[in-house]
Amino acid sequence: MRFLGRLLLRPAFRFIYVYLLRGGFLDGAAGLCYAAMLSVYEANVSILAYELFRLKKSNGNTPEITR
């Protein structure tokens, strides 16, 4: 449940933080694009963490991440 909340809320908070609080709106379209990309990145990280959590919960071990 904790991961699901993080999955949904963390990207939105990241966008608000970067675009509004850090002044991304002052950069115009570039600031909007940057804030959106960071938000998508945050969503991808949250999804990966959730998948690893579920895999560890079902198997009992942590898989290796290869690059």
Sequence and secondary structure as in RCSB ss.txt:
>XXXX:A:sequence
MRFLGRLLLRPAFRFIYVYLLRGGFLDGAAGLCYAAMLSVYEANVSILAYELFRLKKSNGNTPEITR
>XXXX:A:secstr
 HHHHHHHHHHHHHHHIIIIIS GGGGTHHHHHHHHHHHHHHHHHHHHHHHHHHHHHHHSS      
